[in-house]
């Protein structure tokens, strides 16, 4: 195998991710591993991805996220064991299937309302009309907050992501744009700090109140609680929105799979796993080596930036035969889209539930849909997140 041509491809952003993400991931996977790029190393094969993610003390998430200026501790994402182990132990019970399952009836009603609204119009931008508000409503339900707050939470989340992208040079902002986004991010911090203060004094029937009620050695400080809330907002809104938008774009461009799903809604859970395998909303995870290591037989010194690519690991034929085929009948779909090891996504059960409910209720009511003629459907890679910029759909048999 050959290395990438560094005159034309220095970062993942130089690959055709926006228009042809399948080609982009296929190109990256075909390279000799680890792939040397301008921003460090890319680990692409399934075996190497598993090896890196299962050794969090040698491949540090904390050192990678130390470069992200948020003003808050990103809990538990930006910590390594043993601190990360403590946070995960505290949080795990709150995101178990037993705790998430009671939300189903409420979230299903939210999904039905959104789908019925766009069905009545006969067309929609699936991203703006469905994929953005539904995860935001789920988060607000989890936190016991008014549903109408979903608009400002989405604006705050977008501002925070764009600020980090600006700091890295990925999405340069003008001074005016930067000032506006700083203001929105500070407003989010102020809102969440006040929410924590209120819930400590007057607990409600919600996950945040329960977390704040923990006493003893596991008691969370206000700063820790703020970091948790920030992660709820950033992960709970961005990743599910992106996963829904990418999945629907894939179904809209593969009508035979769309029809298969609409004809048999019992396939929805398997379809969610397959769509996540093909399009992880966080296609790569950043790590920094804490000591001299080897990756795929290649010596790598301490302090090296390593991007672990879930998008390519999921397409490695060693772990997934016929990986380029969309197959809702795979007997074992052990994809890596929720990560592996100590940092495996805590919100995986909630994300799956949201996707299943939305896809089920959508295809129950709108089995026929196509991408509106003449409208673009481009993916947008910003930081380590990928999602559709927009996805305009014509509903019905047109």
One Martini backbone bead per residue (centre of mass of N, CA, C, O) as a GRO file, in nm:
protein
  398
    1UNK     BB    1   0.102   0.032   0.011
    2UNK     BB    2   0.027   0.378   0.016
    3UNK     BB    3   0.068   0.690   0.065
    4UNK     BB    4  -0.037   0.981   0.099
    5UNK     BB    5  -0.066   1.277  -0.071
    6UNK     BB    6   0.081   1.561   0.080
    7UNK     BB    7   0.009   1.780  -0.141
    8UNK     BB    8  -0.325   1.717  -0.105
    9UNK     BB    9  -0.312   1.539   0.179
   10UNK     BB   10  -0.308   1.644   0.530
   11UNK     BB   11  -0.612   1.607   0.597
   12UNK     BB   12  -0.931   1.508   0.624
   13UNK     BB   13  -1.040   1.777   0.487
   14UNK     BB   14  -0.907   1.685   0.196
   15UNK     BB   15  -1.125   1.503   0.171
   16UNK     BB   16  -1.445   1.394   0.020
   17UNK     BB   17  -1.665   1.426   0.259
   18UNK     BB   18  -1.906   1.599   0.163
   19UNK     BB   19  -1.980   1.424  -0.113
   20UNK     BB   20  -1.771   1.145  -0.054
   21UNK     BB   21  -1.739   0.963   0.218
   22UNK     BB   22  -1.685   0.678   0.122
   23UNK     BB   23  -1.429   0.748  -0.036
   24UNK     BB   24  -1.270   0.869   0.197
   25UNK     BB   25  -1.260   0.615   0.382
   26UNK     BB   26  -1.141   0.424   0.168
   27UNK     BB   27  -0.878   0.576   0.124
   28UNK     BB   28  -0.774   0.564   0.417
   29UNK     BB   29  -0.784   0.247   0.456
   30UNK     BB   30  -0.568   0.189   0.211
   31UNK     BB   31  -0.347   0.262   0.396
   32UNK     BB   32  -0.071   0.268   0.561
   33UNK     BB   33  -0.016   0.175   0.893
   34UNK     BB   34   0.009   0.462   1.002
   35UNK     BB   35  -0.113   0.767   0.906
   36UNK     BB   36   0.060   1.041   0.785
   37UNK     BB   37  -0.012   1.364   0.910
   38UNK     BB   38  -0.020   1.692   0.996
   39UNK     BB   39  -0.199   1.607   1.276
   40UNK     BB   40  -0.061   1.319   1.263
   41UNK     BB   41  -0.214   1.018   1.332
   42UNK     BB   42  -0.383   0.751   1.158
   43UNK     BB   43  -0.616   0.515   1.273
   44UNK     BB   44  -0.797   0.251   1.080
   45UNK     BB   45  -0.792  -0.025   1.183
   46UNK     BB   46  -0.947  -0.241   1.388
   47UNK     BB   47  -0.712  -0.349   1.561
   48UNK     BB   48  -0.580  -0.072   1.627
   49UNK     BB   49  -0.827   0.066   1.749
   50UNK     BB   50  -0.864  -0.129   1.983
   51UNK     BB   51  -0.582  -0.097   2.110
   52UNK     BB   52  -0.605   0.206   2.177
   53UNK     BB   53  -0.888   0.219   2.335
   54UNK     BB   54  -0.777  -0.007   2.559
   55UNK     BB   55  -0.538   0.231   2.634
   56UNK     BB   56  -0.585   0.516   2.812
   57UNK     BB   57  -0.286   0.562   2.943
   58UNK     BB   58  -0.129   0.566   2.655
   59UNK     BB   59  -0.405   0.700   2.532
   60UNK     BB   60  -0.493   1.025   2.574
   61UNK     BB   61  -0.768   1.230   2.628
   62UNK     BB   62  -0.676   1.463   2.807
   63UNK     BB   63  -0.445   1.571   2.624
   64UNK     BB   64  -0.636   1.636   2.390
   65UNK     BB   65  -0.849   1.825   2.562
   66UNK     BB   66  -0.650   2.050   2.664
   67UNK     BB   67  -0.690   2.217   2.378
   68UNK     BB   68  -0.980   2.275   2.478
   69UNK     BB   69  -1.156   2.578   2.507
   70UNK     BB   70  -1.421   2.613   2.765
   71UNK     BB   71  -1.399   2.647   3.103
   72UNK     BB   72  -1.465   2.337   3.132
   73UNK     BB   73  -1.506   2.022   3.248
   74UNK     BB   74  -1.504   1.734   3.045
   75UNK     BB   75  -1.746   1.520   3.159
   76UNK     BB   76  -1.551   1.231   3.108
   77UNK     BB   77  -1.389   1.279   2.838
   78UNK     BB   78  -1.124   1.461   2.968
   79UNK     BB   79  -1.045   1.180   3.111
   80UNK     BB   80  -0.854   0.961   3.299
   81UNK     BB   81  -0.751   0.718   3.454
   82UNK     BB   82  -0.919   0.735   3.756
   83UNK     BB   83  -1.118   0.972   3.716
   84UNK     BB   84  -1.300   0.847   3.496
   85UNK     BB   85  -1.399   0.608   3.665
   86UNK     BB   86  -1.559   0.769   3.871
   87UNK     BB   87  -1.755   0.912   3.680
   88UNK     BB   88  -1.871   0.656   3.552
   89UNK     BB   89  -1.982   0.527   3.810
   90UNK     BB   90  -2.184   0.756   3.866
   91UNK     BB   91  -2.335   0.761   3.572
   92UNK     BB   92  -2.424   0.479   3.471
   93UNK     BB   93  -2.711   0.439   3.611
   94UNK     BB   94  -2.845   0.690   3.442
   95UNK     BB   95  -2.779   0.512   3.144
   96UNK     BB   96  -2.946   0.279   3.164
   97UNK     BB   97  -3.199   0.094   3.042
   98UNK     BB   98  -3.380   0.124   3.296
   99UNK     BB   99  -3.371   0.449   3.288
  100UNK     BB  100  -3.453   0.497   2.979
  101UNK     BB  101  -3.723   0.346   2.917
  102UNK     BB  102  -3.938   0.553   3.052
  103UNK     BB  103  -3.900   0.766   2.802
  104UNK     BB  104  -4.046   0.651   2.552
  105UNK     BB  105  -4.331   0.776   2.549
  106UNK     BB  106  -4.246   1.073   2.536
  107UNK     BB  107  -4.055   1.055   2.284
  108UNK     BB  108  -4.262   0.947   2.088
  109UNK     BB  109  -4.447   1.192   2.095
  110UNK     BB  110  -4.239   1.388   1.983
  111UNK     BB  111  -4.193   1.243   1.714
  112UNK     BB  112  -4.482   1.251   1.608
  113UNK     BB  113  -4.514   1.559   1.600
  114UNK     BB  114  -4.287   1.617   1.396
  115UNK     BB  115  -4.385   1.432   1.165
  116UNK     BB  116  -4.670   1.549   1.127
  117UNK     BB  117  -4.582   1.835   1.052
  118UNK     BB  118  -4.427   1.760   0.785
  119UNK     BB  119  -4.647   1.597   0.645
  120UNK     BB  120  -4.847   1.837   0.607
  121UNK     BB  121  -4.639   1.988   0.402
  122UNK     BB  122  -4.463   1.769   0.206
  123UNK     BB  123  -4.201   1.905   0.336
  124UNK     BB  124  -3.837   1.928   0.421
  125UNK     BB  125  -3.587   1.987   0.663
  126UNK     BB  126  -3.462   1.743   0.842
  127UNK     BB  127  -3.263   1.890   1.017
  128UNK     BB  128  -3.431   2.143   1.120
  129UNK     BB  129  -3.721   1.982   1.175
  130UNK     BB  130  -3.586   1.710   1.332
  131UNK     BB  131  -3.276   1.651   1.411
  132UNK     BB  132  -3.259   1.893   1.608
  133UNK     BB  133  -3.516   1.895   1.804
  134UNK     BB  134  -3.531   1.604   1.919
  135UNK     BB  135  -3.271   1.587   2.099
  136UNK     BB  136  -3.338   1.843   2.257
  137UNK     BB  137  -3.600   1.735   2.384
  138UNK     BB  138  -3.467   1.496   2.528
  139UNK     BB  139  -3.281   1.662   2.710
  140UNK     BB  140  -3.504   1.831   2.849
  141UNK     BB  141  -3.645   1.589   2.969
  142UNK     BB  142  -3.404   1.489   3.139
  143UNK     BB  143  -3.381   1.791   3.290
  144UNK     BB  144  -3.662   1.934   3.327
  145UNK     BB  145  -3.727   2.125   3.074
  146UNK     BB  146  -3.835   2.338   2.857
  147UNK     BB  147  -3.896   2.289   2.523
  148UNK     BB  148  -3.848   2.593   2.423
  149UNK     BB  149  -3.524   2.573   2.480
  150UNK     BB  150  -3.407   2.438   2.216
  151UNK     BB  151  -3.306   2.681   2.057
  152UNK     BB  152  -3.084   2.793   2.253
  153UNK     BB  153  -2.926   2.532   2.287
  154UNK     BB  154  -2.844   2.509   1.991
  155UNK     BB  155  -2.698   2.780   1.973
  156UNK     BB  156  -2.490   2.723   2.194
  157UNK     BB  157  -2.363   2.470   2.072
  158UNK     BB  158  -2.270   2.599   1.806
  159UNK     BB  159  -2.086   2.815   1.931
  160UNK     BB  160  -1.886   2.623   2.075
  161UNK     BB  161  -1.790   2.469   1.823
  162UNK     BB  162  -1.696   2.719   1.656
  163UNK     BB  163  -1.479   2.813   1.857
  164UNK     BB  164  -1.298   2.560   1.840
  165UNK     BB  165  -1.259   2.583   1.531
  166UNK     BB  166  -1.126   2.861   1.539
  167UNK     BB  167  -0.879   2.786   1.721
  168UNK     BB  168  -0.777   2.569   1.489
  169UNK     BB  169  -0.856   2.699   1.189
  170UNK     BB  170  -1.116   2.557   1.057
  171UNK     BB  171  -1.323   2.820   1.146
  172UNK     BB  172  -1.304   3.118   1.065
  173UNK     BB  173  -1.353   3.424   1.240
  174UNK     BB  174  -1.470   3.705   1.305
  175UNK     BB  175  -1.480   3.928   1.551
  176UNK     BB  176  -1.789   3.941   1.557
  177UNK     BB  177  -1.845   3.637   1.560
  178UNK     BB  178  -1.681   3.570   1.811
  179UNK     BB  179  -1.831   3.751   2.013
  180UNK     BB  180  -2.108   3.615   1.978
  181UNK     BB  181  -2.015   3.325   2.068
  182UNK     BB  182  -1.916   3.400   2.346
  183UNK     BB  183  -2.186   3.502   2.450
  184UNK     BB  184  -2.338   3.230   2.419
  185UNK     BB  185  -2.152   3.057   2.596
  186UNK     BB  186  -2.189   3.227   2.854
  187UNK     BB  187  -2.494   3.185   2.868
  188UNK     BB  188  -2.483   2.885   2.911
  189UNK     BB  189  -2.317   2.888   3.172
  190UNK     BB  190  -2.520   3.061   3.334
  191UNK     BB  191  -2.764   2.877   3.309
  192UNK     BB  192  -2.635   2.618   3.435
  193UNK     BB  193  -2.550   2.741   3.705
  194UNK     BB  194  -2.840   2.819   3.791
  195UNK     BB  195  -2.958   2.537   3.773
  196UNK     BB  196  -2.782   2.408   3.990
  197UNK     BB  197  -2.865   2.593   4.219
  198UNK     BB  198  -3.171   2.527   4.207
  199UNK     BB  199  -3.148   2.207   4.235
  200UNK     BB  200  -3.021   2.209   4.514
  201UNK     BB  201  -3.263   2.363   4.654
  202UNK     BB  202  -3.485   2.235   4.419
  203UNK     BB  203  -3.565   1.947   4.357
  204UNK     BB  204  -3.636   1.720   4.105
  205UNK     BB  205  -3.758   1.494   3.838
  206UNK     BB  206  -3.430   1.444   3.763
  207UNK     BB  207  -3.105   1.380   3.683
  208UNK     BB  208  -2.968   1.628   3.808
  209UNK     BB  209  -3.088   1.610   4.091
  210UNK     BB  210  -2.967   1.328   4.152
  211UNK     BB  211  -2.669   1.403   4.120
  212UNK     BB  212  -2.674   1.640   4.338
  213UNK     BB  213  -2.761   1.433   4.580
  214UNK     BB  214  -2.495   1.332   4.605
  215UNK     BB  215  -2.290   1.200   4.857
  216UNK     BB  216  -1.985   1.228   4.971
  217UNK     BB  217  -1.726   1.118   4.771
  218UNK     BB  218  -1.936   1.166   4.507
  219UNK     BB  219  -1.959   1.451   4.519
  220UNK     BB  220  -2.049   1.728   4.329
  221UNK     BB  221  -1.938   1.994   4.211
  222UNK     BB  222  -2.016   2.269   4.039
  223UNK     BB  223  -1.802   2.227   3.819
  224UNK     BB  224  -1.871   1.933   3.759
  225UNK     BB  225  -2.171   1.981   3.688
  226UNK     BB  226  -2.107   2.171   3.452
  227UNK     BB  227  -1.949   1.965   3.282
  228UNK     BB  228  -2.184   1.769   3.251
  229UNK     BB  229  -2.385   1.959   3.114
  230UNK     BB  230  -2.212   2.017   2.870
  231UNK     BB  231  -2.208   1.722   2.771
  232UNK     BB  232  -2.506   1.692   2.733
  233UNK     BB  233  -2.525   1.907   2.513
  234UNK     BB  234  -2.303   1.828   2.308
  235UNK     BB  235  -2.372   1.518   2.279
  236UNK     BB  236  -2.693   1.513   2.280
  237UNK     BB  237  -2.715   1.694   2.018
  238UNK     BB  238  -2.499   1.646   1.794
  239UNK     BB  239  -2.482   1.331   1.744
  240UNK     BB  240  -2.782   1.266   1.688
  241UNK     BB  241  -2.829   1.462   1.463
  242UNK     BB  242  -2.611   1.342   1.275
  243UNK     BB  243  -2.712   1.049   1.265
  244UNK     BB  244  -2.990   1.112   1.145
  245UNK     BB  245  -2.900   1.265   0.887
  246UNK     BB  246  -2.719   1.043   0.765
  247UNK     BB  247  -2.927   0.813   0.762
  248UNK     BB  248  -3.143   0.955   0.581
  249UNK     BB  249  -2.961   1.004   0.339
  250UNK     BB  250  -2.909   0.703   0.283
  251UNK     BB  251  -3.204   0.619   0.240
  252UNK     BB  252  -3.271   0.829   0.011
  253UNK     BB  253  -3.024   0.696  -0.176
  254UNK     BB  254  -3.170   0.397  -0.091
  255UNK     BB  255  -3.471   0.281  -0.179
  256UNK     BB  256  -3.453  -0.025  -0.108
  257UNK     BB  257  -3.403   0.025   0.199
  258UNK     BB  258  -3.643   0.202   0.258
  259UNK     BB  259  -3.860  -0.007   0.179
  260UNK     BB  260  -3.774  -0.229   0.372
  261UNK     BB  261  -3.831  -0.065   0.630
  262UNK     BB  262  -4.131   0.019   0.576
  263UNK     BB  263  -4.229  -0.291   0.551
  264UNK     BB  264  -4.031  -0.347   0.827
  265UNK     BB  265  -4.015  -0.227   1.149
  266UNK     BB  266  -3.841  -0.459   1.287
  267UNK     BB  267  -3.564  -0.336   1.149
  268UNK     BB  268  -3.480  -0.078   1.302
  269UNK     BB  269  -3.254  -0.165   1.501
  270UNK     BB  270  -3.066  -0.273   1.275
  271UNK     BB  271  -3.056  -0.010   1.111
  272UNK     BB  272  -2.919   0.164   1.321
  273UNK     BB  273  -2.654   0.002   1.330
  274UNK     BB  274  -2.584   0.031   1.027
  275UNK     BB  275  -2.584   0.342   1.010
  276UNK     BB  276  -2.366   0.377   1.228
  277UNK     BB  277  -2.143   0.221   1.091
  278UNK     BB  278  -2.128   0.405   0.831
  279UNK     BB  279  -2.211   0.681   1.030
  280UNK     BB  280  -2.029   0.816   1.240
  281UNK     BB  281  -2.056   1.123   1.402
  282UNK     BB  282  -1.767   1.033   1.526
  283UNK     BB  283  -1.513   0.937   1.319
  284UNK     BB  284  -1.303   1.053   1.538
  285UNK     BB  285  -1.049   1.009   1.797
  286UNK     BB  286  -0.859   1.175   2.024
  287UNK     BB  287  -0.502   1.128   2.095
  288UNK     BB  288  -0.222   1.090   2.336
  289UNK     BB  289   0.083   0.995   2.394
  290UNK     BB  290   0.262   0.894   2.707
  291UNK     BB  291   0.445   0.696   2.537
  292UNK     BB  292   0.625   0.473   2.395
  293UNK     BB  293   0.503   0.314   2.096
  294UNK     BB  294   0.301   0.080   1.908
  295UNK     BB  295   0.162   0.090   1.566
  296UNK     BB  296   0.145  -0.153   1.359
  297UNK     BB  297   0.477  -0.169   1.410
  298UNK     BB  298   0.505   0.141   1.476
  299UNK     BB  299   0.693   0.376   1.601
  300UNK     BB  300   0.581   0.590   1.882
  301UNK     BB  301   0.608   0.871   2.038
  302UNK     BB  302   0.575   1.067   2.278
  303UNK     BB  303   0.327   1.315   2.210
  304UNK     BB  304   0.138   1.193   1.999
  305UNK     BB  305  -0.096   1.247   1.765
  306UNK     BB  306  -0.412   1.058   1.762
  307UNK     BB  307  -0.640   0.930   1.520
  308UNK     BB  308  -0.936   0.743   1.569
  309UNK     BB  309  -1.102   0.551   1.316
  310UNK     BB  310  -1.429   0.448   1.295
  311UNK     BB  311  -1.509   0.468   0.991
  312UNK     BB  312  -1.289   0.245   0.910
  313UNK     BB  313  -1.322   0.014   1.109
  314UNK     BB  314  -1.622  -0.048   1.005
  315UNK     BB  315  -1.476  -0.126   0.701
  316UNK     BB  316  -1.333  -0.370   0.794
  317UNK     BB  317  -1.324  -0.690   0.667
  318UNK     BB  318  -1.224  -0.837   0.928
  319UNK     BB  319  -1.512  -0.744   1.082
  320UNK     BB  320  -1.681  -0.673   0.791
  321UNK     BB  321  -1.839  -0.815   0.565
  322UNK     BB  322  -1.935  -0.630   0.319
  323UNK     BB  323  -1.904  -0.319   0.420
  324UNK     BB  324  -2.045  -0.149   0.172
  325UNK     BB  325  -2.302  -0.283   0.256
  326UNK     BB  326  -2.642  -0.255   0.311
  327UNK     BB  327  -2.734  -0.444   0.615
  328UNK     BB  328  -3.025  -0.557   0.810
  329UNK     BB  329  -2.887  -0.882   0.855
  330UNK     BB  330  -2.671  -0.883   1.055
  331UNK     BB  331  -2.560  -1.101   1.300
  332UNK     BB  332  -2.290  -0.903   1.367
  333UNK     BB  333  -2.280  -0.555   1.478
  334UNK     BB  334  -1.960  -0.461   1.591
  335UNK     BB  335  -1.929  -0.163   1.619
  336UNK     BB  336  -1.744   0.164   1.700
  337UNK     BB  337  -1.937   0.430   1.727
  338UNK     BB  338  -1.921   0.424   2.069
  339UNK     BB  339  -1.675   0.294   2.115
  340UNK     BB  340  -1.418   0.184   2.354
  341UNK     BB  341  -1.400   0.101   2.661
  342UNK     BB  342  -1.374   0.349   2.892
  343UNK     BB  343  -1.509   0.558   2.653
  344UNK     BB  344  -1.769   0.455   2.618
  345UNK     BB  345  -2.073   0.557   2.553
  346UNK     BB  346  -2.310   0.651   2.784
  347UNK     BB  347  -2.551   0.738   2.561
  348UNK     BB  348  -2.630   0.486   2.382
  349UNK     BB  349  -2.920   0.412   2.471
  350UNK     BB  350  -3.048   0.687   2.406
  351UNK     BB  351  -2.965   0.709   2.110
  352UNK     BB  352  -3.109   0.455   2.014
  353UNK     BB  353  -3.391   0.534   2.098
  354UNK     BB  354  -3.419   0.788   1.928
  355UNK     BB  355  -3.370   0.654   1.651
  356UNK     BB  356  -3.592   0.441   1.662
  357UNK     BB  357  -3.837   0.623   1.702
  358UNK     BB  358  -3.802   0.804   1.454
  359UNK     BB  359  -3.789   0.587   1.229
  360UNK     BB  360  -4.055   0.452   1.292
  361UNK     BB  361  -4.252   0.700   1.276
  362UNK     BB  362  -4.175   0.789   0.998
  363UNK     BB  363  -4.229   0.509   0.835
  364UNK     BB  364  -4.527   0.491   0.922
  365UNK     BB  365  -4.602   0.785   0.774
  366UNK     BB  366  -4.325   0.802   0.566
  367UNK     BB  367  -4.235   0.584   0.319
  368UNK     BB  368  -4.215   0.830   0.114
  369UNK     BB  369  -3.900   0.965  -0.012
  370UNK     BB  370  -3.706   1.248  -0.135
  371UNK     BB  371  -3.477   1.433  -0.272
  372UNK     BB  372  -3.487   1.738  -0.359
  373UNK     BB  373  -3.468   1.876  -0.644
  374UNK     BB  374  -3.164   2.066  -0.655
  375UNK     BB  375  -3.056   1.981  -0.375
  376UNK     BB  376  -2.830   1.972  -0.140
  377UNK     BB  377  -2.610   1.694   0.018
  378UNK     BB  378  -2.397   1.785   0.260
  379UNK     BB  379  -2.130   1.734   0.447
  380UNK     BB  380  -2.004   1.828   0.784
  381UNK     BB  381  -1.677   1.892   0.901
  382UNK     BB  382  -1.636   1.950   1.260
  383UNK     BB  383  -1.391   1.859   1.392
  384UNK     BB  384  -1.527   1.539   1.518
  385UNK     BB  385  -1.781   1.610   1.330
  386UNK     BB  386  -2.062   1.464   1.139
  387UNK     BB  387  -2.298   1.622   0.908
  388UNK     BB  388  -2.569   1.760   0.779
  389UNK     BB  389  -2.652   2.063   0.664
  390UNK     BB  390  -2.882   1.943   0.474
  391UNK     BB  391  -3.231   1.787   0.409
  392UNK     BB  392  -3.428   1.785   0.141
  393UNK     BB  393  -3.770   1.675   0.137
  394UNK     BB  394  -3.994   1.477  -0.047
  395UNK     BB  395  -4.319   1.377   0.021
  396UNK     BB  396  -4.385   1.083  -0.113
  397UNK     BB  397  -4.410   0.978  -0.465
  398UNK     BB  398  -4.244   1.215  -0.618
   0.00000   0.00000   0.00000
